[in-house]
Amino acid sequence: MESPNTKASLGVVGAGVAACCACCAGPIVGFLAATGIASVLGAVVFGVVGLLVVLAVAAVLYQRRRRKAQHCAPTTGAVPLDTPTLRARR
């Protein structure tokens, strides 16, 4: 009786592993590429949304500052003042 050749069975396993790598490499690379593209798009969208929020807040603060400056603007000419009435000491 002959003993089974263990190296022959490893050759079949090796061929199976090689076939699996060749078959699954495309979808795995595609998944990694899609994940990378999604990450880039997410970073871009996050950056654009953050920029829009900052611009909106800056616009509101700028408008408030302009209105306050117009409200407190100095006038030209004489300004009437109410003088207090002082009691004389007796």
Buried (B, 14 or more C-beta within 10 A) or exposed (E): EEEEEEEEEEEEEEEEEEEEEEEEEEEEEEEEEEEEEEEEEEEEEEEEEEEEEEEEEEEEEEEEEEEEEEEEEEEEEEEEEEEEEEEEEE
